[in-house]
Amino acid sequence: MLNPLPYLARRPLVTLALAAIVGILTGAALPAGWLVLAATSVLAFVSLWIAAFRTRAGLPALAGVTALVFATLHLVARQTTERHPLCAFLEQRDPMAGLTVIASGRVEKALRRELPGSVTREEYFVATEITAPTLGLRWTGPTVLRLVTGGKENLPPGSYQVTGFIRLPALADNPGQFNEREYDLRLGLVAELRGLEMKPVALDRWNVEAWLVSAAERCRAWVEHGLKIDLENAPEEYAVIVAMALGTVQSDTADLQTPFRNSGTLHIFSVSGLHVAIVGFILWKLLKAFGLRRGALLGVLIPVLFGYAFITGLRPSAVRAAVMASVFLCGALFHRKGDLMNSLGGSALLLLAYDTQQLYAPGFQLSFAVLAAIALLGGPFSRPFLRWVEPDPFIPRVLLTGFQQWAWTLRQQVVGLFTVSAAAWVGSLPLTLGHFQLATPVSLIANVVLVPLSFCVLFAAVLTLLSAALHLTAVQALFSNANYLLAWLTMKSAVFFASLPGGNFHIAAPWFEETPPAELVVLRLPEGAAVQHLRADRSQWLLDTGSSDHLRYLVQPYLAYRGVDHLDGVMLSHNDIQHAGAASQLWQSHAPPFYYHAATEPWRWDASTTAFKKLRSEPWPGKPLARGDRLALGESGSVLVTAEVLHPPARWWSRRADDRALVIRFCLGPHRILWCGDSGFLAEKALLEHFTPDELKSDVLIRNQHASDASFLPEFVAAVAPKVVIASSQNFPAGQLLPEHVRETCWERGILLLDQSQTGAVRLKAWAGKLEIVPYRTPGEVITLAATPGG
């Protein structure tokens, strides 16, 4: 059995890094009282240090001290964010209401938050005093806030007095959704301040950091301009080159990431440790041509790597890679044999000492897990191929022809790429499954092709920029056109590998929970949009799609979280961009064979730019639905899932799209769920005229807000007699706010109202004998409905 103790004893920095991780996890689990722990850490440091000299147990004692110190550091970090008095106060309020405050403090720097849909200007604001005049409250002491200005330019560093609304970032409303509040806390930000009035008190006359940031932005602009020569008509190829060189991804080309993600090569598309390593290797070769000695080369190379990370905007992945490379190269600088694992341990200690919250960042975990796997598994994985990559030992190397030497070198490079790719995939698999529910076995082959291509792209980019710096325009254009071809090959290769059957797939999370035969998940989307996901055994259906932004940032992450790679069909309720605007994109990403729509859509007088008119130009087949149509959507055991269309009839006139919306009653076994969508007065009256109360009766009613008409009529509610109502509610636009009469009607009739502004997404899990309703925000509060006899 392998004994890890001798291995760790030879690599003390690995031991200390593991101790630091244990300390951080301990600090995350401990309650308040960090000052006591800090004092204990100091005493333990002295006592253990003395014991180390007496017992010669220096490394174990130092590991214990490291764990205590990092636990204290993490507790301090938590004390300044999640345990801050202001954060605790805001948690007790309505998260959307905010609080009017006047804050005095300093704008330190601009924030570059690369989050879904983030387009506003934001500042890193350290408030020294925050007052809430209406409540007579005051908070003092350094409080780090995200200041959202909404302006076209960032504020210059200096002291300001800001009047605005302060609130905590919104919690995630849906499974798989990005958790903005947790993200800000990890960055050390207590809350978000939306500035209405920002009065400068004293601007900095000279700010080195601001000057450096401005210089970095000018460098990025120059690099982007230099790489664009002769590529004005090739936006996708240019976007790939810039993303690989600088990590800059424009919003209109963000979809280019998808094939790289699905082929397991996203680290190639954006700046990562691979790019820093490639840039370092290229610079090493270029500098070596000047005849510099090893020490001088390293002395130049290390600052250049940090300069490259700075030019890219100090992206965490680039900074981590620069730190790792510098730690490893410092060993060679002092004539010490480098050890990758020990260098990783030293890098982790430095990065975690600077910010203990990095331990929870997926990028940090993936970077170190992949490199550790390469260090530990690269050798064992390559041993079976040694006979294939090494020439006959009885034949002297000098007797090999040039072609034979080239062939053996090529074999070594291919096997090296494959074994490194395999080791990296094994190391990253648990984390990609845990964070992204994604497995990409095709990456074993894809990296063998795309890593050399990425090296060529970056090398051509360096040559292009050198030509631009020397004002050799013709040579610059030549290298740029060569890079166009390389970028095109890279992009097409990623698309090819991503499209291979079984090359990538998602695994539903959580993995170990009991799976019901059928379920319906009502997602919560902003701006009056709506999407529901229906599963019947292995059949997957989507009810509406939301808009394009909703699909990219909310729906697709949810589908990945639930392990949905393919849809059996889509139902589009009506011609509304917030309900059907992303239909074309969904068809391209998840390939549903067809979509259902109301027989009245598209309306003859609708504009040609509406969602349904655009769908007419797509080869994606649509099937009309009208009152009386019945569909079998799937079956699992004794639970048969069917859909009965109640509205609209085939011949129905209404100029408003909401009045033409589909109303469908889904039967999940014995459980009836009425899907009303945006329908209102006219639809409800038509249902009451055509159906008896027994035919309308349902256990659950799902509704959104009609844009301009009354809905949820008392007689309609009496006929349906739901036990639970799931209703959307949005503060913006104003017409999407849940009407007060809906709350009153539910209260008077004893109906449980689930307001999605409070519950987030709602999951309905159907068994033959019961229906469980689980709000996402409070998963412990499960509502159980027994099956209705004869339902």
C-alpha positions in Angstrom: 0.0 0.0 0.0 1.3 3.4 -0.9 2.5 5.4 2.0 2.1 9.2 1.4 4.2 10.3 4.4 7.6 9.9 2.8 6.3 11.6 -0.4 5.0 14.6 1.6 8.2 14.8 3.8 10.2 15.4 0.6 7.8 18.1 -0.5 7.2 20.3 2.5 5.3 23.0 0.6 2.7 20.5 -0.4 2.3 19.5 3.2 1.9 23.2 4.3 -0.6 23.9 1.4 -2.7 20.9 2.5 -2.6 22.2 6.1 -3.7 25.7 4.9 -6.7 24.1 3.1 -7.6 22.2 6.3 -7.4 25.5 8.2 -9.6 27.4 5.7 -12.2 24.7 5.8 -12.1 24.8 9.6 -12.5 28.6 9.6 -15.5 28.2 7.3 -17.2 25.8 9.7 -16.4 27.6 13.0 -18.9 30.1 14.5 -18.1 33.6 15.7 -15.2 34.2 18.1 -12.3 34.6 15.7 -10.4 36.8 18.1 -10.2 34.0 20.6 -8.9 31.7 17.8 -6.4 34.4 16.7 -5.0 34.5 20.2 -4.9 30.7 20.4 -3.0 30.6 17.1 -0.3 32.9 18.4 0.1 30.8 21.6 0.1 27.7 19.5 2.7 29.1 17.2 5.1 29.7 20.1 4.5 26.4 21.8 4.6 24.3 18.7 7.7 26.0 17.5 9.5 25.3 20.8 8.2 21.7 20.6 9.6 21.4 17.1 13.1 22.1 18.1 12.9 19.7 21.1 11.3 16.8 19.3 12.7 17.4 15.8 9.1 17.4 14.5 9.5 20.6 12.6 7.3 19.9 9.6 4.3 18.5 11.5 4.5 21.4 14.0 4.7 24.0 11.2 1.8 22.3 9.5 -0.3 22.7 12.6 0.6 26.3 13.0 -0.2 26.9 9.3 -3.6 25.4 9.7 -4.4 27.6 12.7 -3.1 30.7 11.0 -5.1 30.1 7.8 -8.2 29.3 9.9 -7.8 32.7 11.5 -7.3 34.5 8.2 -10.4 33.0 6.8 -12.4 33.9 9.9 -11.3 37.5 9.6 -12.3 37.5 5.9 -15.8 36.2 6.9 -16.1 38.8 9.6 -15.6 41.6 7.2 -18.2 40.3 4.7 -21.0 37.8 5.6 -20.8 38.8 9.3 -20.7 42.5 8.8 -23.4 44.3 10.7 -24.7 46.0 7.5 -24.9 42.6 5.7 -26.9 41.1 8.7 -29.3 44.1 8.7 -29.9 43.9 4.9 -30.6 40.2 5.1 -33.7 40.9 7.2 -35.2 43.2 4.6 -36.9 42.7 1.3 -34.0 41.9 -1.0 -35.5 43.9 -3.9 -36.5 47.0 -1.8 -33.0 48.2 -0.9 -32.3 51.1 1.5 -31.6 54.7 0.8 -28.3 55.7 2.3 -25.5 58.3 2.2 -22.1 56.8 2.0 -18.7 58.5 2.4 -15.5 56.8 1.3 -13.0 56.2 -1.5 -13.3 54.8 -5.0 -10.2 52.7 -5.2 -10.4 51.2 -8.7 -12.8 50.0 -11.4 -14.4 46.6 -11.1 -14.4 44.3 -14.1 -17.1 41.8 -13.3 -17.6 39.4 -16.2 -21.0 38.1 -15.2 -24.2 37.3 -17.2 -25.6 40.5 -18.7 -23.2 42.8 -16.8 -22.8 46.0 -18.8 -22.9 48.8 -16.2 -19.8 50.6 -14.9 -18.9 49.5 -11.4 -16.3 50.7 -8.8 -14.6 49.2 -5.8 -15.8 51.5 -3.1 -14.5 51.5 0.5 -17.0 53.3 2.6 -15.9 54.7 6.0 -19.4 55.9 7.0 -22.8 54.8 5.9 -26.0 56.5 7.2 -29.7 55.7 6.6 -31.4 59.0 7.3 -35.0 57.6 7.2 -34.2 55.0 9.8 -31.7 56.9 11.9 -29.0 54.2 11.5 -25.3 54.6 11.0 -22.5 52.2 10.2 -18.8 53.1 10.6 -15.6 51.4 9.7 -14.2 50.2 6.4 -17.0 48.6 4.4 -16.2 47.4 0.9 -19.1 47.9 -1.5 -19.8 47.4 -5.2 -20.7 50.9 -6.5 -22.8 50.8 -9.6 -22.7 54.1 -11.3 -24.4 53.4 -14.6 -22.2 56.0 -16.4 -20.3 55.6 -19.6 -16.9 56.1 -17.9 -15.5 54.8 -14.7 -15.1 57.3 -11.8 -11.5 58.6 -11.2 -10.0 57.3 -7.9 -10.6 59.6 -4.9 -13.0 60.4 -2.0 -16.7 60.7 -2.7 -20.0 61.1 -1.0 -22.6 58.9 -2.6 -26.3 59.0 -2.3 -28.1 55.9 -3.5 -29.8 52.6 -2.8 -27.9 49.8 -1.0 -28.9 46.2 -1.1 -27.6 42.7 -1.1 -27.2 41.0 -4.5 -30.2 38.8 -5.4 -30.1 35.2 -4.4 -30.3 32.5 -7.1 -33.9 31.8 -8.0 -33.4 28.6 -10.1 -31.3 25.4 -9.9 -28.0 25.9 -11.7 -28.3 29.7 -11.7 -25.2 31.8 -10.9 -25.2 32.8 -7.3 -24.4 36.5 -7.4 -24.5 37.1 -3.7 -22.0 34.3 -2.9 -19.8 35.6 -5.7 -19.6 39.1 -4.2 -18.9 37.8 -0.7 -16.0 35.7 -2.0 -14.6 39.0 -3.5 -14.9 40.7 -0.1 -17.8 42.9 -1.1 -20.4 43.4 1.6 -23.3 44.8 -0.5 -24.2 46.6 -3.7 -24.6 50.4 -3.8 -26.5 51.9 -6.8 -25.4 55.5 -6.9 -27.9 58.2 -7.7 -25.7 61.1 -6.9 -21.9 61.0 -6.6 -20.2 64.1 -5.3 -16.4 64.1 -5.5 -14.8 65.3 -2.3 -11.1 65.0 -3.1 -9.8 63.3 -6.2 -6.4 61.7 -6.3 -3.9 63.9 -8.0 -1.5 61.0 -8.6 -2.6 57.4 -8.3 -0.1 54.8 -9.4 -2.6 51.9 -9.6 -5.0 54.0 -11.7 -2.2 54.9 -14.0 -1.2 51.3 -14.4 -4.7 50.2 -15.1 -5.0 52.9 -17.7 -1.7 51.8 -19.2 -2.9 48.2 -19.3 -6.1 49.3 -21.1 -4.1 51.2 -23.6 -2.0 48.1 -24.2 -5.0 45.9 -24.7 -6.4 48.4 -27.1 -3.2 48.4 -29.1 -3.0 44.6 -29.1 -6.6 44.4 -30.3 -5.9 46.9 -33.0 -2.7 45.2 -34.1 -4.3 41.8 -34.4 -7.3 43.1 -36.4 -5.4 44.0 -39.6 -7.0 42.3 -42.6 -9.5 40.6 -40.3 -12.3 43.2 -40.5 -14.5 40.8 -42.4 -13.8 37.8 -40.2 -15.4 38.7 -36.8 -15.5 35.1 -35.5 -11.9 34.3 -36.3 -10.8 37.6 -34.9 -12.8 37.0 -31.7 -11.1 33.6 -31.3 -7.6 35.2 -31.7 -8.4 38.1 -29.2 -10.0 35.7 -26.7 -6.9 33.4 -26.8 -4.4 36.3 -26.6 -6.2 38.6 -24.0 -9.1 36.6 -22.7 -11.5 39.3 -24.0 -14.8 37.9 -25.1 -17.3 40.3 -26.7 -21.0 39.8 -25.8 -22.0 39.3 -29.5 -19.4 36.5 -29.9 -20.0 34.8 -26.5 -21.7 31.8 -28.2 -18.3 30.9 -29.7 -17.4 29.5 -26.3 -20.0 26.8 -26.5 -18.1 24.3 -28.8 -14.9 24.8 -26.8 -16.8 24.1 -23.6 -18.5 21.0 -25.0 -15.2 19.7 -26.4 -13.5 20.1 -23.0 -11.1 22.7 -24.4 -12.5 26.0 -22.9 -9.1 26.6 -21.4 -7.8 27.2 -24.9 -10.5 29.7 -25.8 -9.7 32.1 -22.8 -6.5 33.1 -21.1 -5.4 30.3 -18.7 -2.3 28.7 -17.4 -1.8 27.1 -20.8 -1.6 30.5 -22.5 0.9 31.8 -19.9 3.0 28.7 -20.4 2.9 29.1 -24.2 3.7 32.8 -24.1 6.6 32.1 -21.6 8.0 29.4 -23.9 7.8 31.7 -27.0 9.5 34.5 -25.1 12.1 32.1 -23.8 13.0 31.1 -27.3 13.0 34.7 -28.6 15.2 35.9 -25.7 17.5 33.0 -26.0 18.3 34.1 -29.5 20.0 37.2 -28.0 22.5 35.0 -26.2 21.4 35.8 -22.7 22.5 33.6 -19.9 20.1 31.4 -17.9 19.9 33.7 -14.9 19.3 36.8 -17.0 16.7 35.0 -19.1 14.7 34.1 -16.0 15.2 37.5 -14.5 13.5 39.0 -17.6 10.9 36.3 -18.2 9.3 36.4 -14.7 8.4 40.1 -14.8 7.2 39.7 -18.4 4.8 36.9 -17.3 3.3 39.2 -14.7 3.2 42.0 -17.2 1.2 39.7 -19.5 -1.2 38.9 -16.7 -1.6 42.6 -16.0 -2.3 43.5 -19.6 -5.0 40.8 -19.7 -6.7 42.6 -16.9 -5.3 40.6 -14.0 -7.7 37.8 -14.7 -7.5 35.3 -11.8 -6.5 32.4 -14.1 -3.6 34.5 -15.6 -2.4 35.6 -12.2 -2.5 32.1 -10.8 -0.5 30.9 -13.8 2.0 33.7 -13.5 2.5 32.9 -9.8 2.9 29.1 -10.5 5.4 29.7 -13.3 7.4 32.2 -11.2 7.6 29.8 -8.2 8.7 27.0 -10.5 11.3 29.2 -12.4 12.7 30.7 -9.2 14.1 27.2 -8.3 16.0 27.2 -11.6 17.1 30.8 -10.9 18.8 29.6 -7.7 20.1 26.5 -9.4 17.6 24.2 -7.6 16.0 21.3 -9.4 12.4 22.1 -9.8 9.6 19.9 -8.5 6.2 20.6 -10.0 4.2 19.4 -6.9 6.3 21.4 -4.5 6.0 24.4 -6.7 2.2 24.0 -6.8 2.2 23.8 -3.0 4.2 27.1 -2.7 2.0 28.8 -5.3 -1.2 27.7 -3.4 0.3 29.0 -0.1 1.0 32.4 -1.7 -2.4 32.8 -3.3 -4.4 31.6 -0.3 -2.4 33.8 2.0 -3.4 36.8 -0.2 -7.1 35.7 -0.3 -8.4 32.6 1.5 -11.7 32.8 -0.5 -9.9 31.7 -3.6 -10.1 28.1 -2.3 -13.8 28.1 -3.2 -13.3 29.4 -6.8 -13.8 26.7 -9.4 -11.0 28.2 -11.5 -8.6 27.9 -8.5 -9.6 24.3 -7.9 -9.4 23.3 -11.5 -6.0 24.9 -12.0 -4.3 23.1 -9.1 -6.2 19.8 -9.6 -5.2 19.6 -13.3 -1.5 20.4 -12.7 -1.4 18.0 -9.7 -2.9 15.2 -11.8 -0.4 15.8 -14.5 2.5 15.7 -12.0 1.2 12.5 -10.4 -0.3 10.6 -13.3 1.7 11.8 -16.3 4.5 9.4 -15.7 2.4 6.3 -15.0 0.1 7.0 -18.0 3.1 7.3 -20.4 4.9 4.0 -19.3 2.8 1.7 -21.5 3.8 3.7 -24.5 7.6 3.8 -23.9 8.3 1.0 -26.4 6.4 2.9 -29.1 8.1 6.3 -28.5 11.7 5.2 -27.9 13.9 3.8 -30.7 15.6 0.5 -30.4 18.3 0.9 -27.6 20.7 -1.3 -29.5 20.8 1.1 -32.5 23.0 4.2 -31.9 21.2 7.5 -32.3 23.8 8.7 -34.7 22.8 6.0 -37.2 19.2 7.2 -37.4 18.3 9.1 -40.5 16.8 12.5 -40.3 13.4 11.2 -41.2 13.6 8.5 -38.5 14.6 11.0 -35.8 11.8 13.3 -36.9 9.3 10.3 -36.7 10.4 9.3 -33.2 10.2 12.9 -32.0 6.7 13.2 -33.5 5.6 10.0 -31.7 7.0 11.4 -28.4 5.1 14.6 -28.8 1.8 12.9 -29.7 2.1 10.5 -26.8 3.1 13.3 -24.5 0.1 15.4 -25.5 -2.2 12.4 -25.1 -0.9 11.3 -21.7 -1.0 14.9 -20.4 -4.5 15.3 -21.7 -5.6 12.1 -20.1 -4.1 13.0 -16.7 -5.6 16.5 -16.9 -9.1 15.0 -17.7 -8.9 12.6 -14.8 -7.9 15.4 -12.4 -10.6 17.8 -13.7 -13.5 15.3 -14.0 -14.7 15.3 -10.4 -14.7 19.2 -10.4 -16.4 19.6 -13.8 -19.1 17.2 -12.7 -19.5 18.9 -9.3 -19.5 22.5 -10.6 -20.9 22.2 -14.1 -22.4 18.6 -14.2 -20.4 18.2 -17.5 -18.2 15.3 -18.6 -16.2 15.6 -21.8 -14.4 12.4 -22.7 -13.8 13.8 -26.2 -11.3 16.2 -24.7 -8.8 13.3 -24.5 -8.5 13.6 -28.3 -9.5 17.2 -28.8 -6.6 18.6 -26.7 -4.1 16.6 -28.8 -5.3 18.7 -31.8 -6.3 22.0 -30.2 -3.3 22.5 -27.9 -0.8 22.6 -30.8 -3.2 24.8 -32.8 -3.4 27.2 -29.8 0.3 27.4 -29.7 0.4 28.3 -33.4 -2.3 30.9 -32.9 -0.4 32.6 -30.1 2.9 32.3 -31.9 1.4 34.0 -35.0 -0.2 36.6 -32.7 3.2 37.4 -31.2 4.8 37.7 -34.6 1.9 39.9 -35.8 2.4 42.3 -32.8 6.2 42.4 -33.3 5.7 43.3 -36.9 3.2 46.0 -35.8 5.7 47.4 -33.3 8.3 47.6 -36.0 5.8 49.2 -38.4 6.2 46.4 -40.9 2.7 46.6 -42.2 3.0 44.1 -45.0 4.6 41.5 -42.8 2.0 42.2 -40.1 -0.8 41.6 -42.6 0.9 38.3 -43.7 1.1 36.9 -40.2 -2.5 38.1 -39.5 -3.8 36.2 -42.5 -1.9 33.1 -41.4 -3.5 33.5 -38.0 -6.9 33.8 -39.6 -6.4 30.3 -41.1 -5.2 28.9 -37.8 -8.1 30.4 -35.9 -10.5 29.0 -38.4 -9.0 25.6 -38.0 -9.1 25.9 -34.2 -12.8 26.9 -34.3 -13.8 24.2 -36.8 -11.9 21.6 -34.8 -13.7 22.6 -31.6 -17.1 22.4 -33.4 -16.2 19.0 -34.8 -15.2 17.4 -31.5 -18.1 19.0 -29.7 -20.5 17.4 -32.2 -19.2 13.8 -31.9 -21.9 11.5 -30.4 -21.2 10.8 -26.7 -18.3 13.3 -26.7 -19.9 15.4 -24.0 -22.9 14.9 -21.7 -24.3 16.3 -18.6 -25.2 14.4 -15.5 -28.2 15.6 -13.5 -27.6 17.0 -10.0 -28.2 16.2 -7.2 -27.0 12.8 -8.0 -28.2 10.8 -5.1 -31.8 12.0 -4.6 -34.8 9.9 -5.3 -36.0 10.5 -8.8 -39.8 10.7 -9.2 -41.5 9.1 -12.3 -42.5 12.6 -13.5 -41.9 16.2 -12.5 -42.6 19.8 -13.6 -40.3 22.6 -12.7 -41.6 26.2 -12.9 -38.6 28.4 -13.3 -38.6 32.0 -12.2 -37.4 34.4 -14.8 -37.3 38.3 -14.8 -39.1 40.8 -16.9 -42.3 38.8 -17.2 -40.7 35.9 -19.0 -41.7 32.3 -18.3 -40.2 28.8 -18.8 -41.2 25.4 -17.4 -39.5 22.1 -17.7 -41.5 18.9 -17.9 -40.0 15.4 -17.5 -41.8 12.1 -17.9 -39.3 9.3 -17.2 -36.7 10.1 -19.9 -38.9 12.3 -22.1 -37.9 16.0 -21.7 -40.2 18.9 -22.7 -39.8 22.6 -22.4 -42.8 24.9 -22.0 -41.8 28.3 -23.5 -38.2 29.3 -23.9 -37.8 32.9 -22.5 -35.8 35.5 -24.4 -32.3 35.0 -25.8 -30.6 36.4 -22.7 -32.8 34.2 -20.4 -31.9 31.1 -22.4 -28.2 31.8 -22.2 -27.9 32.8 -18.6 -30.8 31.0 -16.8 -32.4 28.3 -18.9 -29.3 26.6 -20.4 -27.5 26.5 -17.0 -30.6 25.0 -15.5 -30.8 22.3 -18.3 -27.2 21.5 -17.7 -27.8 21.2 -14.0 -30.6 18.8 -14.7 -28.5 16.8 -17.1 -30.7 17.6 -20.2 -28.8 17.5 -23.4 -31.7 16.8 -25.7 -35.4 17.8 -25.7 -38.2 15.7 -27.1 -40.3 18.8 -27.9 -41.2 22.4 -27.0 -44.5 24.1 -26.4 -44.7 27.8 -27.1 -47.6 29.4 -25.4 -48.0 32.6 -27.5 -46.2 35.2 -29.6 -44.3 37.1 -26.9 -40.5 37.6 -27.0 -40.3 36.9 -23.2 -41.9 33.5 -23.8 -40.8 32.4 -27.3 -38.0 34.8 -28.2 -35.2 32.1 -27.8 -36.9 29.4 -29.7 -34.5 29.4 -32.7 -31.4 29.4 -30.4 -32.9 26.5 -28.3 -33.4 24.5 -31.5 -29.8 24.9 -32.5 -28.4 24.0 -29.0 -30.8 21.2 -27.9 -32.2 19.9 -31.2 -35.9 19.3 -30.3 -37.5 17.6 -33.3 -40.5 19.9 -33.4 -42.4 22.6 -31.4 -46.1 22.9 -30.6 -47.9 26.3 -30.8 -51.4 27.6 -30.7 -53.3 27.2 -33.9 -54.0 31.0 -33.9 -50.2 31.7 -34.1 -48.7 33.5 -35.9 -51.4 36.2 -35.9 -52.0 37.5 -39.4 -51.3 41.1 -38.4 -48.2 40.5 -36.3 -45.0 42.3 -37.4 -42.5 40.3 -39.4 -39.9 40.6 -36.6 -41.9 38.8 -34.0 -40.7 35.4 -32.7 -43.3 33.3 -34.5 -42.8 35.1 -37.8 -39.1 34.4 -37.5 -39.8 30.7 -36.8 -41.6 30.5 -40.1 -38.3 31.0 -41.8 -36.6 28.2 -39.9 -36.6 24.5 -41.1 -37.7 23.5 -37.6 -41.2 22.0 -38.0 -44.1 23.4 -35.9 -47.4 21.6 -35.0 -50.5 23.6 -34.2 -52.7 22.9 -31.2 -56.3 23.8 -30.6 -59.0 23.1 -28.0 -59.7 19.4 -27.7 -56.2 18.2 -28.8 -54.7 15.5 -26.5 -51.1 14.5 -26.3 -49.2 11.6 -24.6 -45.9 13.1 -23.4 -44.4 10.1 -21.7 -44.9 7.3 -19.2 -43.0 5.9 -16.3 -44.4 2.9 -14.5 -47.9 3.8 -13.3 -47.5 7.5 -14.0 -48.8 8.5 -17.5 -48.1 12.1 -18.5 -50.7 13.7 -20.9 -51.6 17.1 -22.1 -55.1 18.3 -22.9 -55.5 21.6 -24.8 -58.3 23.8 -23.3 -57.7 27.1 -25.1 -57.7 28.6 -27.7 -60.2 27.1 -30.1 -59.0 26.7 -33.7 -61.1 29.8 -34.7 -60.4 32.5 -32.2 -60.1 36.2 -32.8 -58.1 38.4 -30.5 -55.7 41.1 -31.2 -53.7 40.6 -28.0 -51.2 37.8 -27.9 -51.9 37.1 -24.2 -55.5 36.2 -25.0 -54.3 33.7 -27.6 -52.0 32.0 -25.2 -52.3 28.2 -24.8 -54.1 26.9 -21.7 -53.2 23.2 -21.2 -54.1 20.8 -18.4 -51.3 18.4 -17.7 -52.0 15.1 -16.0 -49.0 13.7 -14.2 -50.6 10.4 -13.3 -53.6 11.3 -11.1 -52.4 14.8 -10.5 -53.9 17.6 -12.6 -51.9 20.8 -13.3 -53.5 23.7 -15.1 -51.0 25.8 -17.2 -52.6 29.2 -17.8 -49.6 31.3 -18.7 -50.4 34.9 -19.5 -54.1 34.2 -20.3 -56.7 36.6 -18.8 -60.3 37.7 -18.8 -61.3 36.5 -22.3 -59.6 33.1 -22.0 -61.1 32.4 -18.6 -64.6 33.4 -19.7 -64.2 31.1 -22.8 -63.1 28.2 -20.5 -66.1 28.7 -18.2 -68.5 28.7 -21.2 -67.1 25.5 -22.8 -66.1 23.3 -19.8 -67.9 22.3 -16.6 -66.3 22.8 -13.2 -65.5 19.0 -13.1 -63.7 19.3 -16.4 -61.6 22.3 -15.2 -60.9 21.1 -11.7 -57.1 20.9 -11.0 -54.8 20.3 -8.1 -52.3 23.1 -9.1 -52.8 26.2 -11.2 -49.7 27.9 -12.8 -50.2 31.5 -13.9 -48.3 34.6 -15.1 -49.6 38.1 -15.4 -51.8 39.3 -18.2 -50.1 42.5 -19.6 -53.3 44.6 -19.7 -56.4 42.8 -18.6 -58.1 41.3 -15.5 -57.4 37.7 -14.7 -58.0 35.1 -11.9 -61.7 35.7 -11.9 -63.5 34.5 -8.8 -65.8 32.2 -10.8 -62.9 30.8 -12.7 -61.0 30.1 -9.4 -64.2 28.4 -8.0 -64.5 26.2 -11.1 -60.8 25.1 -11.1 -60.7 24.8 -7.2 -56.9 24.5 -7.0 -55.2 23.5 -3.8 -52.0 25.4 -4.8 -51.5 28.4 -7.0 -48.0 29.1 -8.4 -47.8 32.7 -9.6 -45.1 34.9 -11.0 -44.4 38.3 -9.7 -42.0 41.0 -10.9 -41.5 44.6 -9.8 -40.5 45.5 -13.4 -42.3 46.0 -15.7 -45.1 47.3 -13.4 -47.7 45.2 -15.2 -46.0 42.0 -14.1 -46.5 42.6 -10.4 -48.8 40.0 -8.7 -52.2 41.8 -8.2 -53.4 42.1 -4.6 -56.8 40.6 -5.4 -55.0 37.3 -6.3 -53.6 37.2 -2.8 -57.0 38.0 -1.3 -58.8 35.4 -3.3 -56.3 32.7 -2.3 -56.6 33.7 1.3 -60.4 33.7 1.3 -60.6 30.3 -0.3 -57.9 28.6 1.7 -55.6 28.2 -1.4 -51.9 28.0 -0.8 -50.3 30.8 -2.9 -46.7 30.3 -3.9 -45.4 33.8 -4.9 -42.3 33.1 -7.0 -40.7 36.4 -5.9 -40.4 34.7 -2.5 -40.0 31.0 -3.5 -38.0 31.2 -6.6 -38.4 28.2 -8.9 -41.0 25.6 -7.8 -40.5 21.9 -8.4 -43.5 19.5 -8.6 -42.5 15.9 -8.1 -45.2 13.3 -9.1 -45.7 9.8 -7.8 -48.7 7.6 -8.3 -49.9 8.3 -4.8 -48.7 11.8 -4.0 -47.5 15.1 -5.5 -44.6 16.9 -3.7 -44.2 20.7 -4.3 -40.8 22.0 -3.3 -39.9 25.7 -3.4 -36.3 26.3 -4.5 -35.6 29.1 -1.9 -36.8 26.9 1.0 -36.3 23.3 -0.1 -37.1 22.0 3.4 -40.7 23.2 3.2 -42.2 20.4 1.1 -46.0 20.6 0.3 -47.5 17.2 -0.2 -50.8 16.6 -2.0 -52.4 13.2 -1.9 -53.6 11.7 -5.2 -57.3 12.6 -5.9 -59.4 9.5 -6.3 -60.5 9.2 -9.9 -58.2 12.2 -10.8 
